[in-house]
Amino acid sequence: MDHTIKMNRYGDYGDREAAGGQQESKANANEWPLWEIFIRSKQGLDHKHVGSLHAADAQMAIENARDVYTRRMEGVSIWVVESKHIHASNPDEADSLYDPASDKVYRHPTFYDLPDEVKHM
């Protein structure tokens, strides 16, 4: 009977053929959720999206992100967010989404008259 263990590209053990021809299923990278990675650089104050990776949980995602995206010590903070929790607007609906802002002139500083005493505004 052949008892083979296959290692996937992430270095994890995938399915193992057990006695009696049954397969034991272990969690592999294809079953792990996708995480979006944000890094704050030493120079910046904001986190920037740098990429995505699969991980079993948030702690593993942080550790993998450290290894993959901060190899040259470019980051001081890492955020990981499971991709399923990110919601985005549809670019095709941008006109209707941002249209209400154009009729609110009071939101623009050009609407107000500033006194001559106010400099550098």
C-alpha positions as CSV (number, residue, x, y, z in Angstrom):
1,M,0.0,0.0,0.0
2,D,1.3,3.4,-1.0
3,H,1.4,6.0,1.8
4,T,2.5,9.1,0.1
5,I,2.6,12.6,1.5
6,K,2.4,15.5,-1.0
7,M,3.8,18.9,-0.1
8,N,2.1,21.8,-1.8
9,R,3.9,25.0,-3.0
10,Y,3.5,26.6,0.4
11,G,5.4,23.9,2.1
12,D,2.3,22.4,3.8
13,Y,1.3,18.9,3.6
14,G,-1.8,18.4,1.5
15,D,-3.9,15.2,1.3
16,R,-2.4,12.0,2.6
17,E,-3.6,8.6,1.4
18,A,-4.6,6.7,4.5
19,A,-5.0,3.0,5.1
20,G,-7.9,1.4,3.2
21,G,-7.6,3.9,0.3
22,Q,-9.4,6.7,2.3
23,Q,-7.9,10.2,2.1
24,E,-7.4,12.5,5.1
25,S,-8.0,16.1,4.1
26,K,-5.8,18.6,5.8
27,A,-6.3,22.4,5.3
28,N,-4.1,23.5,2.5
29,A,-3.6,26.9,0.9
30,N,-6.5,26.5,-1.5
31,E,-8.9,26.2,1.4
32,W,-7.4,29.1,3.4
33,P,-9.0,32.5,3.2
34,L,-7.4,35.3,1.2
35,W,-6.0,38.2,3.2
36,E,-5.3,41.7,2.0
37,I,-2.0,43.1,3.3
38,F,-1.4,46.8,4.3
39,I,2.0,48.0,5.3
40,R,3.0,51.3,7.0
41,S,6.4,52.3,5.9
42,K,8.9,54.1,8.1
43,Q,8.5,57.3,6.2
44,G,4.7,57.3,5.9
45,L,1.8,57.8,8.3
46,D,-0.7,55.7,6.4
47,H,-0.9,52.0,5.5
48,K,-0.7,51.1,1.9
49,H,-2.1,48.0,0.2
50,V,0.9,45.9,-0.9
51,G,-0.7,42.6,-1.9
52,S,-2.6,39.5,-0.9
53,L,-1.9,36.1,0.5
54,H,-3.6,33.0,1.7
55,A,-3.3,32.1,5.4
56,A,-5.2,29.9,7.9
57,D,-5.8,32.8,10.4
58,A,-4.8,36.4,11.1
59,Q,-1.7,35.6,13.0
60,M,-0.4,33.5,10.2
61,A,-1.3,36.2,7.7
62,I,0.8,38.8,9.7
63,E,3.8,36.4,9.9
64,N,3.6,35.5,6.3
65,A,3.2,39.2,5.3
66,R,6.2,40.1,7.3
67,D,8.3,37.4,5.5
68,V,7.0,38.3,2.1
69,Y,6.5,42.1,2.1
70,T,9.0,43.4,4.6
71,R,12.2,41.5,3.7
72,R,14.2,44.7,3.7
73,M,12.9,46.1,6.9
74,E,10.7,48.6,5.0
75,G,7.7,48.4,7.3
76,V,6.9,49.4,10.9
77,S,3.3,48.2,11.0
78,I,1.3,45.5,9.2
79,W,-2.5,45.3,8.9
80,V,-4.2,42.2,7.5
81,V,-7.9,42.1,6.5
82,E,-9.7,39.0,5.3
83,S,-10.7,39.8,1.7
84,K,-14.4,38.8,2.3
85,H,-14.7,41.8,4.7
86,I,-13.7,44.4,2.2
87,H,-16.6,46.1,0.3
88,A,-15.9,48.4,-2.6
89,S,-18.0,50.7,-4.8
90,N,-18.6,49.8,-8.4
91,P,-16.5,52.0,-10.8
92,D,-19.3,51.9,-13.3
93,E,-21.6,53.6,-10.8
94,A,-19.1,56.4,-9.9
95,D,-21.2,59.2,-11.5
96,S,-24.3,58.4,-9.4
97,L,-22.2,57.8,-6.3
98,Y,-20.3,61.1,-6.4
99,D,-23.0,63.2,-8.1
100,P,-24.7,64.5,-4.9
101,A,-21.4,66.2,-3.9
102,S,-21.4,68.6,-6.9
103,D,-24.6,70.4,-5.7
104,K,-23.1,71.2,-2.3
105,V,-21.1,74.3,-3.0
106,Y,-20.7,75.1,0.7
107,R,-18.3,72.2,0.9
108,H,-15.8,74.0,-1.2
109,P,-13.6,76.8,0.3
110,T,-14.3,79.0,-2.8
111,F,-17.8,79.6,-1.5
112,Y,-16.6,81.7,1.4
113,D,-15.2,85.2,1.4
114,L,-12.1,85.4,3.5
115,P,-11.1,88.6,5.3
116,D,-7.9,90.3,4.0
117,E,-6.3,89.6,7.4
118,V,-6.4,85.9,6.9
119,K,-3.2,84.9,5.1
120,H,-2.0,81.5,3.6
121,M,-5.4,79.8,3.6
